[in-house]
Amino acid sequence: MSASSDPILIAGAGIGGLCAALALLRAGQDVRVLEQAPELGEVGAGLTVQPSATRAVDFLGLGDDLREVADMSGQPYIFHYRTGEQIGEITGVGKVTDENGVSWYHRIHRADFHAMLVDAIRALSPGAIRLNARVAGVEQDEIGVSVTLENGEVLKGRALIGADGSRSTVRNCLFDTPMPQFRGQVAYRSLIPMERVAHLLEDHPAGTYVGPGAIFNRYPVRQGKLLNCIGIVETAAWTEEGWACPATRAEFLEKFAGWHESLTGLIREAPEEGLFKWALYDREPLAEWTKGRITLLGDAAHPILPFLGLAGAMAVEDGVVLGRAIAATPDDLPGAFARYEAARKPRTDDIFEKSREQGRIFQDPDTDGFASKKRPHSDKTLFAYDPATVAI
Ligand SMILES: Cc1cc2nc3c(=O)[nH]c(=O)nc-3n(C[C@H](O)[C@H](O)[C@H](O)COP(=O)(O)OP(=O)(O)OC[C@H]3O[C@@H](n4cnc5c(N)ncnc54)[C@H](O)[C@@H]3O)c2cc1C
């Protein structure tokens, strides 16, 4: 089905697929990324890159670029939804830099990180990313894979990595698996020019308000030029699709009626044209991600709720570990995929459960008892993971 000169195919040019592509190109592999979108643009809002993912970005050679566009303005605090008082800190471990003084938190605009990865890939291989290429079907035999695009074109590869997001076509071709489940929560988000709201932030640019059935998170991105605001609120039903359904300021404000003025004041400053909402979905973890010459990564393998801020980080870590596994045995791709899965699955299964648990604790009706609750985020071992050196 394939020749040894065929590339490794990657479905999806999201954060995960691009990290895998860059790791593979740096390891001397030929890759082709197939992306359904007609163009790669300014999409998404804030993402947090925490220490384990920062190590992955350093491994990819982009650490300095990340630090150039990231906000690193310190420890995020937790505030009471009604009183606005500080009732905790996100990590619960009392510090925001490691022993070398390197920040634990890089808060970035997804579009900046995405563009950085695209540029690095195109510098190494100008034709590596193919747009308007929606994967519709996959087949494999002992020597290769064959991918059918929506337009009927068939592409050959030595292997296929399904990095095509939470509604992954590759996953659906490989496994009989239920589609993502709506988790009864909707996220509202806005990027607000910092000059409009700096006076409302006092000394704490980054923080999370917790309350019954909802949380509101804010942090600067783009070196403090924009404030990323995201409010996640329990919602009975959802019928729309995608990451960018338009929302209104009135709707956002209504969801947070009765919450402290220091956050509703921010919503009142949110530019109406940049207000979006999307629903939270996850899928129960798969028993396996790999079949022969096809494997999954990122949201395609394990969509994770955002309450630990680690869904994007898991995709970044996956990309680096997969790249290392393939670099170690480039002539045995099924073996590399099996070792990648064995190395990564316990980590992502753990983060999946802990993200759900953190959501329950954040949104518990007993906000006054919040400070006494042990939170997954206080577990330092979450951050100690190093995708650049973990055994594979
Ligand atoms: C447009 C967009 C905006 C986002 N905005 C935010 C945000 O603001 N904040 C946040 O926390 N998270 C956001 N996310 C999600 C976040 O990026 C992911 O949860 C996380 O980074 C995991 O990345 P991933 O690469 O596994 O999946 P994704 O980022 O979802 O990337 C999957 C990619 O695969 C492509 N794709 C899907 N199906 C096919 C197919 N059949 N063939 C070819 N290509 C396909 C998609 O177009 C996409 O580019 C966004 C994702 C997308 C796609």
The ligand as an ORCA input file, in Angstrom:
! r2SCAN-3c Opt
* xyz 0 1
  C     -10.633     26.733     15.601
  C     -10.294     26.306     17.017
  C     -10.322     27.256     18.040
  C     -10.039     26.888     19.358
  N     -10.055     27.832     20.330
  C      -9.743     27.497     21.601
  C      -9.691     28.466     22.621
  O      -9.940     29.640     22.378
  N      -9.380     28.089     23.890
  C      -9.126     26.786     24.191
  O      -8.839     26.456     25.341
  N      -9.154     25.824     23.224
  C      -9.447     26.147     21.945
  N      -9.461     25.207     20.975
  C      -9.193     23.799     21.367
  C      -7.777     23.522     21.678
  O      -6.946     24.035     20.658
  C      -7.651     22.017     21.784
  O      -8.517     21.547     22.803
  C      -6.280     21.567     22.165
  O      -5.286     22.456     21.770
  C      -6.015     20.188     21.561
  O      -5.574     20.372     20.219
  P      -5.737     19.322     19.079
  O      -4.680     19.647     18.086
  O      -5.790     17.936     19.603
  O      -7.185     19.591     18.483
  P      -7.763     20.877     17.734
  O      -7.145     22.113     18.222
  O      -9.238     20.747     17.808
  O      -7.288     20.691     16.211
  C      -7.850     19.719     15.324
  C      -7.575     20.161     13.893
  O      -8.016     19.119     13.030
  C      -8.742     19.704     11.949
  N      -9.666     18.648     11.468
  C     -10.785     18.178     12.066
  N     -11.318     17.178     11.352
  C     -10.519     17.015     10.257
  C     -10.533     16.106      9.148
  N     -11.482     15.162      9.026
  N      -9.541     16.215      8.235
  C      -8.545     17.149      8.347
  N      -8.496     18.045      9.375
  C      -9.459     17.948     10.316
  C      -9.441     20.899     12.584
  O      -9.822     21.858     11.608
  C      -8.335     21.415     13.499
  O      -7.455     22.300     12.825
  C      -9.736     25.526     19.649
  C      -9.696     24.556     18.617
  C      -9.968     24.936     17.311
  C      -9.909     23.889     16.191
*
